[in-house]
Amino acid sequence: MADKTLLLKNADLLCTMKLSDAGSGQSAAHVGRPGDHCGAEIKNGGLFARNGVIEAVGDTDSLPADADMVIDMTGHVMIPGMVNTHHHMFQNLTRAVPAAQNAPLFGWLQTLYPIWCNLGPDHIYWSNALAMAELALSGCTTSSDHLYLYPNGARLDDSFAAAADIGMRFHGTRGSMSIGESKGGLPPDRLTEAEPTILADCQRVIETHHNADRYAMHRVALAPCSPFSVSMDLMRETAHLARAYEVGMHTHLAENSEDIDYSLASFGMRPGEYIEAVEWIGHDVWHAHCVQLDPQEINLFARTKTGIAHCPCSNMRLSSGIAPIREMIDAGVKVGLGVDGSASNDSGHMLNEARQAMLLQRVMKTGDAMTARESLALATRGGAAVLNRDDIGVLAPGYAADIAAFDCRGIDFAGAEWDLLAGLLFCGPIKTSYTIINGKIIVDQGQLVSMDMRHLLSKHRAMTADLMSKA
């Protein structure tokens, strides 16, 4: 097969997000103090890629003059494609449900569980396709998804099918719930599964979909939903299975004060003690939210290289609190960003998530608590580190050609010529002009090209209408 080459040239600004050689020696997984280590920022920048892998980055004049595909990026800011570390894509079928609009986490879940009981394979496929389209339009090129309920024949395979059709680099996590209301859990019994069934399907999904190769488009992680919906035995058995197959592990942890109360009442342990007891710490593990971690637990995460998916919009929407991200970063914890489910955000815009991450730390502390560059680093190489990948999140030779380009000539950027990179967060947020994944154009001049948007929206509306008719 002939090589396929791509040349992007003449960008007003290209930011690599790679740690500078003059840095402090920190690894690419670590995000430094404000203003540090954003990597090279190149004016009149561009890159050359072959077969989905970057070969050269630099001033346009230093790059090859031609390629199979050439895009003039005049007027654009280019950054690495952003990495979404936590989502529940099916939830975009239940945005703004009236009874759930003003409820905290547990009440919100108890309102929506009965609706989600009516999901099926088509709901999963079309909600996932729409979620990935929305992410791609915001400059996201890699996303995980936490699918933890499987009613009416739904399978994680439906999510992988949507990822393949949209062209998203995808980490599908096989979630699970085994403790329903009759056993003291939160979900209705009909949304739970028997634990042997869960473990058998986890193995099937790994063997069917996981690709450990560099630049892989599809990977699998195992993801029991939360400490209040599975047993400690299932947590341990899932960890053993995941490590036997060398796949990632993901769950919710310490999301709000109710979470802490439940952990103390049910297990006699705080979240940090719980995850140690069930063997859920290590470089292959990332936990969502972690809003209520104490200093000892933060140090545990740092020591064990355990990752965190920070979801600021959802944490605000559900009044869960403000995660101590500044302390986590300073302690050396791996931190990435996640949009979380589209019934608790209610958006899938990664650039907006980065903006809110920056602003929340300023609300919590001081005006320099987090800079725009630092937050963009969380959204790119930070997310890559959390997903345990060393082939995305950076624009440099040897990395995947996953790129987001934003047109800075519109009204949102007017007057931001002082610092176009910071303008991505301080202004807007805007949608991407180009999103390129694995060297393929997914968003072209602001339009999704991998799937017909009218058809996608029509099918998605039909899926929402179906759930509304059964509510």
Secondary structure, 3 states (H helix, E strand, C coil): CCCCEEEEEEECEEECCCCCCCCCCCCCCCCCCCCCCCCCEECCEEEEEECCEEEEEEEHHHCCCCCCEEEECCCEEEEECEEECCCCHHHHHHCCCHHHCCCCHHHHHHHHHHHHCCCCHHHHHHHHHHHHHHHHHCCEEEEEEEECCCHHHCCHHHHHHHHHHHCCEEEEEEEECCCCHHHCCCCCHHHCCCHHHHHHHHHHHHHHHCCCCCCCCEEEEEEECCCCCCCHHHHHHHHHHHHHHCCEEEEEECCCHHHHHHHHHHHCCCHHHHHHHCCCCCCCEEEEECCCCCHHHHHHHHHHCCEEEECHHHHHHCCCCCCCHHHHHHHCCEEEECCCCCCCCCCCCHHHHHHHHHHHHHHHCCCCCCCHHHHHHHHHHHHHHHCCCCCCCCCCCCCECCEEEEECCCHHHCCCCCCHHHHHHHCCCCCCCEEEECCEEEEECCEECCCCHHHHHHHHHHHHHHHHHHC
